[in-house]
Amino acid sequence: MNNGNGHRLAGAASRLQNIAERYRRFSKMDEVLFRLMVVSVAREKQDEAVRYGWELICNYPLSEYVPKTFERLNEIGVSSWQGCEDFKR
């Protein structure tokens, strides 16, 4: 998932999105959402990153990735809480 020439990030995003869409009950979906957020930030797609971050926080509140997700959201300037109604699976 390193930056490379951008094609690697696009490929990683595509594979992760495929997992998120097809395998909704995947045991490591919290990690998939975190990695989607990281890739979205790297691809400068802030809106996607925010959506994946909140989806992770709202659906997997006990995940080990939640603290890192809050850190990443703060790094990109997201500080307001929107509630989880829009992000529940």
N, C-alpha and C positions, 0 to 999 in steps of 0.2 A: 504494500500500500504506500510505498514511498512516492514522492512527487514525480520523479522521472520526467517524461515529456507530456504528461496529462492523459495519455492513453491508458496508463496503468491505473490511474484514479478512476477513469471512466469505466474500465473493466471491473474494478473492485466494486464500484457503486452498482453496476449492473448485476453482478453476482449476488451482492448483499440484498438488493431489492427483490431479486428473484426468490431468495430464501424467505424474506419477510412476507411476500405475497402468497407464495405457494405452501409454505410450511408454518402456518400460524401458531401451531402448538410446539414448535421446535424448542427443545429444552434450554437452548442458549440464546433465545430471542433477545434478551437484554443486551448481550454482547453484540449481536447483529445490529440492534438499534444504536448502540454506542458507536460502533464502527461506521455506520451510515452517517452519523452526526459528524464524526471526525473527517470522513471523506468529503462531506458537503462543505465543511469549513474550508478544507484544502482547495476545493473547487470553487470557492467564493460564492457558494449558494447558501447564504445566511438563512433565508426563510425555511429551506429544507432542513438545515441543521437545527434550527429552533424546534421545528415540528418533531423531528426524531428525538431530540433531547427531552421534550415534554412528554412524548409518548412513552419513553423509557421510564421517566420519573413517575408518571401516573399509573402505569401498568405494572411496574416492577419496583415498588418503593423500597423493598428490602435488598435490592441488587447491590452487589459490590461496586457497580459502575455509577450509582447515583451521586456519590460525592464528586467523582471526576466529571460527571455530566454537569453538575452545578458550576464547577470550576470553569469548564469550557463555555458554558452559557454566559457566565460573567465576563470571560475574556473577550467574547464577541459583542459585549454590551447589552446583554439581556438581563434585566434586573426585575422586571415586573412579573408577577404571578398571574396567569390567565385562568387558572382553574383547570380541572381535569375533564370537564364535560366533553370537550371536543377531541380528546385524545384517548378515551377509553376504547379498548378493543372489544 
